[in-house]
Every structure is written in C-alpha cells, then in structure tokens.
Amino acid sequence: MAAPVTARTGHVIGGSLVDEAGDRIDVVNPATEEVIASVPAGTPADVDAAVRAARAAFAGWSVRDPKERAAAVLRVAQGIAARRDELAATITAEMGAPISFAAKVQASLPAATSSAVAKLVLDGGYDFTEEVGNSLVVREPVGVVGAITPWNYPLHQIVAKVAPALVAGNTVVLKPSEVAPLNANVFLEILAEAGIPDGVVNLVHGTGPVVGDAISGHPDVDMVSFTGSTAAGKLVSVNAAGTVKRVALELGGKSANVILDDADLERAVKIGLGNTFINGGQTCSAWTRWVVPAALHDRVVELAVANAAKYTVGDPTEATTRIGPMASLAQRDRVLGYIADGVAEGATLAHGGTTDGLPGTGAFVPPTVFAGVRSDMKIAQEEIFGPVLSILPYADEDEAVEIANSTIYGLAGAVFAGDDDRALRVARRLRTGQVDINGGAYNPAAPFGGYRQSGNGRELGKFGLEEFTEVKSIQR
Ligand code: NAD
C-alpha cells in the first residue's frame, strides 16, 4: 500500500490559512489505519470569524454580473479537472474509494456539475429575472450560506453546494466532513486560483456537534445546506429554526430497484449490482433493496451471487480494486453489525457476510447478498451504507410498489421492465426524487434530492441553482 502522507492543514478564513495551536482531528487512511494528516478542531469563534468574512465579501460578490460569477465558476470547474489526479489520490487516502473510481467519479463529477451550473447561465440563457403580469420577479442571492457536507463523495457534495451558491451570488462558510476533510483544502486553493475573491468561500474544519452546530444556529447565516444522515439533518433543522433560516437537506436513503417480470434479468442484475455496490455501497442513492417477482427470486439471487463474486475487495490504490475499505473503522463496524442483524432476523446469507480472507488491517467489508428478505426486517428498513444487498420477493405489481415505498426514505430508485410504458407507470408510483428506468444514464443537470425523510430541496442543474436564491416581486 502507498506510503503514509503526514500533512497538517488549517481553516481558510478571509483567504488566509488559519492554523493556530489547539485541539486537532486526525485524518486516518482507512486502508492502512495510519494517521495521514490532521486538521484543526474548529470552535464557534472560528465560525464567527468565517461568517464575518463571508458577510463582508457578500457586498461585492452579490452585485457582480451573474455571467461574471458563472465565468469564475467555470474556471473552478477547469481547475478541478486540471488537478483531478491529485484530488483522486487525496480522496482515496482519506476515505478509501478505489483509485480508478476516485479519478472517474469522485474527482471528475464535481468538474462536470460545476461546469453544468456555470453554463446554465453562460450558454443556457438562464435569467435571474422574469416578467409576471405587471411584476418584475427577481431571483437574488440568499446571503451567507452554511454548507455542511459528508465523507462519502466529499468533493462532489461540497461542489454541489458551493458552485450554484456562487453563481447565484451567495458567499459561503463550508464545514466538510471531519472524516475526509483534505480535499476541501485543495478545493479552496482551486477557488483562489480561479479568481474567486478572498472571503467568498471560507473553510472551517471541525466536528458536527461543535462547528456544524455553530453554523446552523448562527444568527448571521441566512441558509444552511446540509448533506448527511437523517439524524443529523433533524438536529440541523431544529437548530436552524431559531433564526428561521432557509434549510436544504440531502439525507439518507434506502432505495429500491424494482424488477418486473418481463425485465432482462441479466442486465437488471449487472447494472443493479454496480449501483448497489458503488463506492462500497456508501452512496445515499444506492439501490440497496431489490424488489423481485417471487417466481424469479431464486434466479435473481443466483445471478446476483455470481456477479458479486467478481467484485474484488482490497487495496484502494490498485487500479483493479472495485471495493476498497469502508471510510472508517467505525463505518466498518456499523456495516458488520447490520450483517449480523440480517442473519439474526432470519434472512438468507447468499454471499459474503464474513471478513475471512480480507486484509487484516483496514476497514474492509465483503460484498454481501441477503435473499428472502422481508420488508419489516431491519436490513430492509435502515440505511446500512455498505456493500450489502437485500433481495425481497413480491407477489404482484401493487405489492412491489408498496414494498418500494415502505421505508421512511424516498431518495432514488430503479425500475427494470421489458415494456417502457409499464416501467414509466411504476416509476411514477415510486415516492422518490429520482428513478432510473432500465439503467438510464446519470444526468448531472437533473435535480437530485429526496421525498419524505430523505430531505428537502433539490441539488444540481436549474433546480439546484434556484435553491440558493430568494425571490422578490417588484410591481410596476
Ligand atoms: P453525518 O450526518 O454523520 O455527517 C454529515 C456532516 O454533518 C458532517 O460534516 C458532520 O460533521 C456534520 N454533522 C454531524 N452532526 C451535526 C450536527 N448536530 N449539526 C451540524 N452538523 C453535523 O453523515 P456522514 O456519516 O458524514 O455521511 C453519511 C450520511 O450522509 C448517510 O446517511 C448518507 O445517506 C448521507 N448522504 C446523503 C446524500 C444526499 O444527497 N441525499 C449524499 C451523501 C450522503
């Protein structure tokens, strides 16, 4: 495995690197269990300083021509693309994503989404004003945005907030995940190189209960955009209510892949498994429940097991590795706990489930397939956030939809069917923010977000841009 990198980095407030003495948070490589860096454990005073810098920068940034702001964000997209390999290596080291996936998705997706939102204004003619009768309706920036992000797609989650917030004219206080914070410092360098003025984006490292809490409760933060667990999202909402902030939440998921009886099973299983195990299953929109016709259950299990056996687990710096370690030892233990729960509840462990044969060091979990899962089981209801698939049989289409809609979540989903009209009909019955039919391609401009306890609001594209705006009506 790669030699450990030991680095020390700090907050970025008003354009300056702030790295004072004080408590620090170790960054641990989950493949080697070695400490590779440390970041400061920020305090409410750091948040105050960052909010002051963002407020001061707002006066100039918010009144710039939107095209000028979009052009700056396009330069940021180019900067991300230019430093792709460095970003991928950083993300692999801090959260364990296999290097080929880190380069292709973790470090590349943010370039695509930030470029897409910039081009909406530059080439797409998106206008922040609209005539409605005798009113001029103007979309204005919300103000100072607090952005709080998780570790699973660390740079993507940051950019999905910061890029549209900047195009819309906001300034930002960013708190990245303390588990995978290093990519954020590279991103702040890219912002500076792209000519984003000092103070427009400020970075405060630290834990959720201290720095995240100080942001969501801060009287001079106008909006908090949060991505993370549903439990933490609820705390953010409660804390933000004290100052009636705008709150946008991108939370957990337990998405269903509904396979209908006329589907191409081999295709459904191959694409389905790729989605279930993507990023080691640490993906909020992963299709972790497959809802399959009872008569085809055993065949789907057989295909899924044969496919799962092809997923190589191991050193994330190897180009051929498909599943690296979980992002942390704590996450590994959580996933293994759920696997034990599935066995205890009587689900059939069809593949994986044991760490025998995996590296002794590192947060490794095997790709795991449970068959004969009932919808009331814990493994069918709770977000596991690891490479664990539950296969649930259904009797008819109505029951398939009922099972798919039976969790507290509603983030994503899939339908595989031979008949397009039937697939669309079922897709429309799923209470979720996204549905892919027969493996429909990812669209970086399509709105992304959840129904129910998967969150409020939408990210990406036009909807993601409008999320960071206030609406003013001027009557003439
Ligand atoms: P997490 O909720 O533990 O942490 C997310 C962020 O919130 C971190 O920066 C953390 O420090 C901060 N935080 C924690 N407690 C907080 C509090 N009380 N106040 C303010 N901030 C707080 O989540 P995680 O473990 O980093 O990420 C995994 C979770 O994120 C999963 O549930 C996953 O589904 C979800 N997620 C959702 C999406 C989406 O778009 N819907 C995308 C990625 C991840």
Residues whose N, C-alpha, C, O or C-beta is under 5 A from the ligand:
A	BS01	NAD	I148 T149 P150 W151 N152 K175 P176 S177 E178 G206 T207 G208 P209 G212 D213 T227 G228 S229 T230 A232 L235 V236 E250 L251 G252 G253 C284 S454
